Amino acid sequence: TLFPYTTLFRSLRQIQAFLRLFYLHFFAVLVQTLKNRGKLTEPEVRYLMYQAVQACSYLHAQRVIHRDIKVGNFFLNADMELRLGDFGLAVRLKEGETKIK
């Protein structure tokens, strides 16, 4: 499972709210990092873009479409590891589907 304590929550909305708080607590929002530093170096941008593409590739391999990819939904930790968050609009395609109905 994604989170081993899901039985503590009454609904998917509660799980999403918890995960949102979890990410906000442990990861600095990329937008805030950019505001604090002013800019990123070219190697940093390449590294972050690589991670963003890998995240999207993984999701698509799992047949998940995020539908709200923007800078504010990427979270960055102190080791420059990027995480994609806020899956509130995400959908999973059923087997055989090629697009959202």
Sequence and secondary structure as in RCSB ss.txt:
>XXXX:A:sequence
TLFPYTTLFRSLRQIQAFLRLFYLHFFAVLVQTLKNRGKLTEPEVRYLMYQAVQACSYLHAQRVIHRDIKVGNFF
LNADMELRLGDFGLAVRLKEGETKIK
>XXXX:A:secstr
  STTGGG SSHHHHHHHHHHHHHHHSEEHHHHHHHHS   HHHHHHHHHHHHHHHHHHHHTTEE S   GGGEE
E TT  EEE   TT EE  TT  S  
